[in-house]
């Protein structure tokens, strides 16, 4: 046994046995334990123990079987002064590690700022993180999953200076008992440095300024990161930036956070232009969250996430809708001034035990939303008021238990979800009419799975059996004073499905390629009852949906992946609402009374190539999708009413998407250059005012980005989107250009002082013969002093007052004009502890 002076076993020490000055055997200690076997005629031998950082120990022992106890003392070695520089990037297996400080500058304050500088990683406006074009599946902080999909809380509030490295975990398998099962998921793990560990830290910020009115904002984030416990608590309030929904929205795929009533009625204040919301909306917002994770044992964790957000927003815009009607189009002009307010609390409690032979996961979650919208509207010169209120909530629980015994793995899972929208109200009031629309819905669904996986050499056989049920209730009530009408819908229904989806998987012994094929067989029993018409229907369907997946690791640098899937999906209770439902002052929806039946064939190819040490990253994707629908969307448009419905008319939609991304990092000048290209083509049919039209839509665009620090005094950031859209139907062909350029120049004349100027330049086609160019200019002065950051900013320095653009929606054209926030001066003080 080999120990230090404190009694701790020493790992990795070399123990040698010498006889007559010749080494005849050796061993390496494992946590202090070692075993040396040898043969010699010598009566005595010499035992020598050596380990870096310890003084060598020599001991003469008898040549016999025995247990030796050795104590090693630490050795102090005086070294010459050296400078150690960590490599900017290194790879070990499927893990790619970035030393963050090699890529950041003093103007990168948050982790999100720093992540944008890393090659191969893309951070979208929403906060979504992608690696080589693929969404990440997990986000860890020192190996712990503190936030789940709400990792915006971490990237927005953790200072970049507190992060030592960022790891990209390729082929990430989150379940330990399935580590030998291939996964093409990718995850991010950030390693904090010693300044952020074992002690409370935080970032706090306050702003005050003036624009069209007084501006203020205050925020704070307290954090604690320990090996077995982590927590982040945040609180923000203000009317400068929109933030309430950003940090509390999950960026992972989860449940559909939309009830049947909300899906039907929509949010009448949901119109958003393709510019930053802070440019046109005047918000007043509040957000708070508490997040923690406790490591109970070596494999078990308990996580809690609680948050609340309140948002109030107001903005102004005009819209001209041009509807195709053969020889003469129909125009509807509106001026709208939305005032929207929402309250949204949510919670989740997650227990996870991720052991080597079993996996237990249980999550309890819930969310409520209270929404109100007031929309003073002018339509074709007539004033009216639209008001909408909505209350909904959901609560659910997901349970999953997996275990492994020899070559057989079992999984048992069950989930239940209750989604209730007790009230949606829409009121439209003008001089001639008073419209009132009420709606409510209730949905209860449960999904249950029993699965067995059998391992046979390099093959696996999957046998999952699912039993799912969903029950729905939907009621609507439309009343109009002018027409003296009263239209009601009262529908209940359910869907029972039994699914058996056997799958075969083969993995190459050296993991060079993985092949999977599956055949999903599903029986659906769907029923509904119309309580107004006292009618009911029942449907039974049998579906077979095959799929193929192939992943080929061409080399350590490149991967090829392809997948072909066939799916079949059915509509829901909304298909049976055969009486009108008013969704805004001009729009009514009337369902066909026929259940939607959608069949889709999708094939995609993916290729990525990377040379991490040379910092080259390339990814390409090609996707084709063909959809067959039994129902065709139809509109009947007049100057004062748009009726939307579906016709029984089998039709096909074709969709092609091609994407290419190239990133190169030039380490010597801290420069990241990225170029992304995108092509989209779609062909489908539309029916409007009894005119059946086949149209094709195409979009081709490139998106270059550049972040560079050619010298310590200058930083340059640029991102652009240049695209052209084509629309053709009948004998009509249209196209329009769109250009968006964002440029930021930072000058650092002295240490800790940053002078910044940034501009948004937008050039768009409003009509075929009319283009408009808009420029927005901002200035910033930032001074860094120890833990403090002082900032003075001037937003919209040119006082640009409007933003206009046009989009093609199938065969119709929509032109928007948004009023922008005026010139604003803002002072900010931030402190990092």
Secondary structure, DSSP 8 states (H G I E B T S, - for coil): -EEETTS-B-SS-EEEEEETTEEEEEEE-BTTB-------S-SEEEEEEE-TTB--EEEEEESS-----EEE-B-------------SEEEETTEEEEEGGGT--TT--BHHHHHTTSTTEEE-TT--EEETTEE-SEEEETTB-SSTT-THHHHHHSBGGGEEEEEEETT----GGGTTS-----EEEEEE-GGGBSS-EEEEEEEEEESSSEEEEEEEEEEEE-SSEEEEEEEEEESSS--TTTTTS--S--S----HHHHHH--TT----SS-HHHH-EEEEEEEEEEEEEE-SSSEEEEEEEEEEEEEEE--EEEEEEE--TTS-EEEEEEEEEEEEEEEEEEEEEEEEE-SSEEEEEEEEEEEEEEEEEEEEEETTEEEEEEEEEEEEEEEEEEEEEEEETTEEEEEEEEEEEEEEEEEEEEEE-SS-EEEEEEEEEEEEEEEEEEEEEEETTEEEEEEEEEEEEEEEEEEEEEETTTTEEEEEEEEEEEEEEEEEEEEEEE-TTSSEEEEEEEEEEEEEEEEEETTTTEEEEEEEEEEEEEEEEEE--SSSEEEEEEEEEEEEE--GGGG--S-EE-SSSEEE---SS--EEEEEEEEEEEEEEEGGGTEEEEEEEEEEEEEEEEEEEEEE-SS-EEEEEEEEEEEEEEEEEEEEEEEEEGGGTEEEEEEEEEEEEEEEEEETTEEEEEEEEEEEEEEEEEEEEETTEEEEEEEEEEEEEEEETTEEEEEEEEEEEEEEEE-SSTTEEEEEEEEEEEEESSSS-EEEEEEEEEEEEEEETTEEEEEEEESTT---EEEEEEEETTEEEEEEEE----EEEEEEEEE-
